[in-house]
Amino acid sequence: MNDFSLLPLAPAMMANLKVVGYTAMTPIQAESIPAILNKDDVLAQAKTGSGKTAAFAIGILHSLIVSQHQVQALVLCPTRELSEQVATEIRRLARFTSNIKILTLCGGTPIRPQTQSLEHRAHIVVGTPGRIGDHLRRGNLHLDYLTTLVFDEADRMLDMGFEEEINGIMPFAPKKRQTLLFSATFSDAIKTLSKKFQNSAKEITVESIHAENVIAQRFFQVEWKDKLAATASILWTFKPESTLIFCNTKQQCRDLLEYLSKAKFHALSIHGDLEQKERTEMLTLFSNHSTSILIGTDVAARGLDVKDLSAVINFDMSFDPEMYIHRIGRTGRAGKEGLAFSLMTPGEQHRLDDINRFQKSNFRAENTHRLVAAGEKALLPPMMTISINGGRKSKIRPGDILGALTKEAGIDAKLVGKINVFDLYTYVAIDRSIAKDVAETLTKTPVKGHRFIVRLHD
């Protein structure tokens, strides 16, 4: 009963779902899509990576009137990164027709180009509450034809203090609409938000506890002064290809980055002081496997969605078990095995007890004597990233880059990784063994008839 072919979708959309790899519905999709197609309001609890984006995107695209060049769907996200990811996924699912326009509106970028894009009309708008509210107040964005409103990761939006911005947006939306609310947790604040803006919402909850055979969870008891060395030992022992490390403060992130860099690890740290372009660059380098380790706080890592994440390390224990589940849920997706390691001081046994009660488990703290000491040889990520100073505004698509590399430069497509095209620049992941040669070649190779400035990131 989880086959997409059972849904009453248009043949062209169904064919595209197969092309992009959608065959069997995930639990959240199987539970929520029929209700969404039935135009019900939905309040759904689902962790990151559960397939919730496709769930509401399929519903939006199914009911969209393509000939009506007005905003018919608005998706609110807590961060620019998540907004970009959501918009990219909707574009993939909308390939069954070439006429659907999707626009991303987020802070951290100039407002004037967004205003100009809005003048050309869009069917679907994805963005952050602050910038969406700004455009509504300026009269740049109109929601008169809105039929579907989506709150994605609503709990994160409330945690980040967006409640006032959300309240300011709602008077611009028609009272008669479908409202879909997705959250990793069902806190009292989320239930209040639902009662305020939804009409008899269908409540959907999918299993948020991670099966032990999907995510291998291990807890190590260490003294505070030994946590840096223990983190390095975990990395050397298990050698995960990509690791997300959570700290509770920015200073701990900085200290850990300094320690791991000196220990010859390829690591980056994200924090609130970064410019938006720097933050986007770091997240891109991590998601395309050009750096092996990303360190951040819960706030700094918000909206991060990386496929095939090998491991999560809790350098600091989370303050509550739901946050712990949210953290480790970034690994072990789509049935793949993941690793989750947590460092706890002797005085934090109560946090492990809370986690065991919450997920009905019986984990115990181990000591670190079986972990190997840090080695001498650097653990390098498999890819490097090349950037060019051209993107969507230059009409560049991933296929243009791949064509220039494979057809013009003769590079094996298997050595080309993820290609991320943004408005003004593009990042291309290349196998580390040939990255320098490819960067030199690309400086001499035209892309769509133009030569761009090429930079190699390492």
Helices and strands as residue ranges (DSSP letters): G 4-6, H 11-19, H 27-37, E 42-45, H 52-63, E 73-76, H 80-93, E 102-105, H 111-119, E 124-127, H 129-138, E 148-151, H 154-159, H 163-169, G 170-172, E 178-183, H 188-197, E 202-205, E 215-221, G 224-226, H 227-238, E 243-246, H 250-262, E 267-269, H 276-287, E 293-296, E 311-314, H 321-328, E 338-344, G 346-348, H 349-359, E 365-366, E 383-388, G 392-394, H 398-403, I 404-408, G 413-415, E 416-421, E 426-431, H 435-444, E 454-457
